[in-house]
């Protein structure tokens, strides 16, 4: 079966201004982490992160391949602050990767595109040798149930992680400041 989305890699050697602007626009709509873009580029260049733009599938072979992205997703291969999230590119290598920076534009949500992106990240992670996929998300709201349906379970205690001003700017409530840490065995 054809996946409901296509992934286009974010290439950074060198990054195109169009791609940087695309990521910036998505993060602005998302409401946070615009300031992370330079760090993400450095991590991609260092082989510690992979990032893709999410596109709808082409309806014909003649369709232009780089139509507007409907979102983005990232696979973090090494988190220097928290090896329980991602340690695949450590020395010695671990077996964990983190699905992160997932964003779908509001008009494309609730259509299965985010779930498809997560499942594609898990497949890519398995191909890289990962055995566990992780993510962190706001502990409030529907995220916990949504990721639970995909097989993700909490593996450590929630922590106060997200700044209140960022949470409120996204239209969320104060309880969204807590992060839940989820994992799923994939290999």
C-alpha positions as MATLAB code, in Angstrom:
seq = 'XXXXXXXXXXXXXXXXXXXXXXXXXXXXXXXXXXXXXXXXXXXXXXXXXXXXXXXXXXXXXXXXXXXXXXXXXXXXXXXXXXXXXXXXXXXXXXXXXXXXXXXXXXXXXXXXXXXXXXXXXXXXXXXXXXXXXXXXXXXXXXXXXXXXXXXXXXXXXXXXXXXXXXXXXXXXXXXXXXXXXXXXXXX';
ca = [
       0.000    0.000    0.000;
       1.270    3.474   -0.892;
       2.055    5.550    2.208;
      -0.259    8.545    2.630;
       2.769   10.863    2.701;
       6.167   11.362    1.073;
       9.290   12.499    2.883;
      11.816   14.888    1.346;
      15.127   15.172    3.215;
      16.301   18.519    4.522;
      19.798   18.711    3.056;
      22.224   21.004    4.861;
      25.488   20.862    2.914;
      24.740   23.664    2.288;
      21.136   24.248    3.361;
      18.989   26.142    0.866;
      17.458   29.392    2.052;
      14.104   28.126    0.754;
      14.277   25.072    3.037;
      15.358   27.158    6.041;
      12.460   29.552    5.372;
      10.100   26.565    5.101;
      11.204   25.195    8.489;
      11.042   28.673   10.036;
       7.471   29.172    8.747;
       6.416   25.811   10.188;
       7.966   26.537   13.577;
       6.272   29.947   13.682;
       2.868   28.356   13.001;
       3.737   25.635   15.540;
       4.451   28.346   18.084;
       7.854   27.269   19.302;
      11.409   26.113   18.686;
      12.218   28.586   15.888;
      15.434   29.302   17.790;
      16.428   25.609   17.500;
      16.882   25.736   13.705;
      20.643   26.607   13.761;
      21.240   23.831   16.327;
      19.292   21.346   14.211;
      21.375   22.260   11.157;
      24.594   21.665   13.126;
      23.261   18.320   14.415;
      22.355   17.240   10.878;
      25.814   18.239    9.648;
      27.384   16.248   12.517;
      25.304   13.143   11.703;
      23.318   13.351   14.949;
      19.933   14.239   13.426;
      18.003   13.526   10.240;
      15.131   15.792    9.159;
      12.445   15.607    6.502;
       9.697   17.715    5.022;
       6.352   15.914    4.859;
       4.494   16.085    1.537;
       1.310   14.579    0.210;
       1.905   11.837   -2.350;
       2.107   12.850   -5.991;
      -1.113   12.313   -7.907;
       0.740   11.830  -11.196;
       4.338   11.187  -12.318;
       4.395   14.615  -13.982;
       3.612   16.446  -10.745;
       6.357   18.751   -9.484;
       8.259   16.893   -6.716;
       8.805   19.830   -4.355;
       5.281   21.132   -3.827;
       4.577   22.819   -0.509;
       5.279   20.750    2.585;
       2.391   19.917    4.916;
       4.748   19.421    7.864;
       8.110   18.225    9.108;
       9.605   15.463   11.239;
      13.016   14.645   12.641;
      14.908   11.615   13.875;
      17.365   12.539   16.639;
      20.224   10.029   16.746;
      22.117   11.406   19.748;
      20.917   13.592   22.596;
      23.993   14.693   24.559;
      21.817   15.795   27.516;
      19.670   12.658   27.747;
      20.920    9.318   26.425;
      17.563    7.737   27.345;
      16.042    9.708   24.458;
      18.668    9.118   21.741;
      22.019    7.354   21.904;
      22.450    5.580   18.565;
      25.382    7.816   17.528;
      27.227    7.677   20.880;
      30.548    6.030   21.543;
      29.863    3.221   22.228;
      26.618    3.283   20.219;
      23.312    2.647   21.925;
      20.010    1.467   20.474;
      17.676    4.477   20.947;
      16.471    7.226   18.594;
      13.986   10.019   19.215;
      11.175   11.022   16.882;
      11.112   14.795   17.316;
      10.110   18.142   15.807;
       6.945   16.573   14.392;
       4.654   19.233   13.006;
       1.647   19.051   10.687;
      -0.073   22.232    9.494;
      -3.504   22.567   11.163;
      -5.503   22.087    7.946;
      -3.861   18.648    7.462;
      -4.298   17.347   11.014;
      -6.534   14.426   12.018;
      -6.001   12.747    8.647;
      -3.317   10.250    9.721;
      -0.316   12.152    8.325;
       1.410   12.556   11.693;
       0.921    8.865   12.484;
       2.271    7.945    9.036;
       5.344   10.126    9.660;
       5.993    8.435   13.026;
       5.680    4.970   11.475;
       8.070    5.958    8.675;
      10.557    7.268   11.267;
      10.356    3.936   13.092;
      11.115    2.080    9.852;
      14.082    4.334    9.075;
      15.309    3.940   12.664;
      15.157    0.139   12.386;
      17.215    0.386    9.192;
      19.832    2.356   11.135;
      19.992   -0.363   13.808;
      17.782    1.207   16.484;
      15.781   -1.073   18.741;
      13.832    1.608   20.649;
      12.014    4.706   19.396;
      11.379    7.470   21.923;
       9.677   10.824   22.035;
       8.825   13.481   24.544;
       5.583   15.378   24.430;
       3.402   17.570   26.579;
       1.958   15.313   29.265;
      -1.470   16.963   29.077;
      -4.092   16.707   26.382;
      -4.677   14.009   23.814;
      -1.004   13.281   23.036;
      -0.680   10.505   25.587;
      -3.657    8.554   24.221;
      -2.685    9.192   20.599;
       0.879    7.930   21.041;
      -0.359    5.099   23.270;
      -2.427    3.794   20.344;
       0.838    3.592   18.374;
       2.411    1.459   21.120;
       4.354    4.143   23.016;
       4.505    3.898   26.823;
       5.969    6.154   29.505;
       9.392    4.982   30.625;
      10.398    7.645   33.143;
       8.790   10.277   35.318;
       7.300   13.409   33.836;
       9.393   16.531   34.262;
       8.807   20.260   34.175;
      10.381   21.000   30.792;
       8.565   23.608   28.733;
       8.680   27.348   29.596;
       5.320   28.767   30.619;
       5.494   31.717   28.205;
       6.025   29.342   25.251;
       3.172   27.084   26.353;
       0.766   29.986   26.796;
       1.829   31.472   23.423;
       0.764   28.187   21.803;
      -2.679   28.528   23.379;
      -2.078   25.663   25.780;
      -2.647   25.541   29.530;
      -0.106   25.590   32.330;
      -0.343   21.792   32.771;
       1.281   21.406   29.322;
       4.604   22.498   30.882;
       5.269   18.902   31.905;
       6.895   16.529   29.442;
       6.087   12.853   29.248;
       8.839   10.540   27.988;
       7.586    7.723   25.814;
       9.262    4.702   24.237;
       8.373    1.846   21.936;
      10.371   -1.265   21.102;
      10.843   -1.329   17.303;
      13.461   -4.025   16.776;
];
